[in-house]
Amino acid sequence: MPGVGQLLESLHAAGFGLAVGSSGPPENVDLILDRLAKRGLFGGIVHGMDVTRGKPDPQVFLLAADRLGIPAQRCAVVEDAPLGIAAAKAAGMASVGLASTGRTRTMLAAADLTVDGLAELSPTILRNLILRKLDTADRTE
């Protein structure tokens, strides 16, 4: 996916904890991580053998946050599927809908932010998204 390597490097350099949260089989997750050649940037990896419930259940994202040692409400999820956006929201995480692979902005409208490509994201944008979500949660409590 265009821009993924640069985004991961910039997030890591900015001090973000990175995790993969997939309900797919471990072989698929390993294949993607091997192709990225960025496995060392990830502090948490969750795949389908680690969870008992798939998306839209938030289990996969909550486990990823736990493996990073980061509270769920301080996490952002980048997802290209409506069920993933629903899972992120159920976990109390900020959500970014990535319109790609046949997924439109309309299909991802429930996300807190929707982008057409990873080049539209940066550590500052994701940090502000998380802070805005935290601020909104504080005002509704």
Buried (B, 14 or more C-beta within 10 A) or exposed (E): EEEBBEBBEBBBEEEBBBBBBBBBEBEEBEEBBEEBEBEEBBBBBBBBEBBEEBBBBBBBBBBBBBBBEBEBBBBBBBBBBBEBBBBBBBBBBBBBBBBBEEBEEEBBEEBBBBBEBBEBBBBEBBBEBBEEBBEEEEEEE
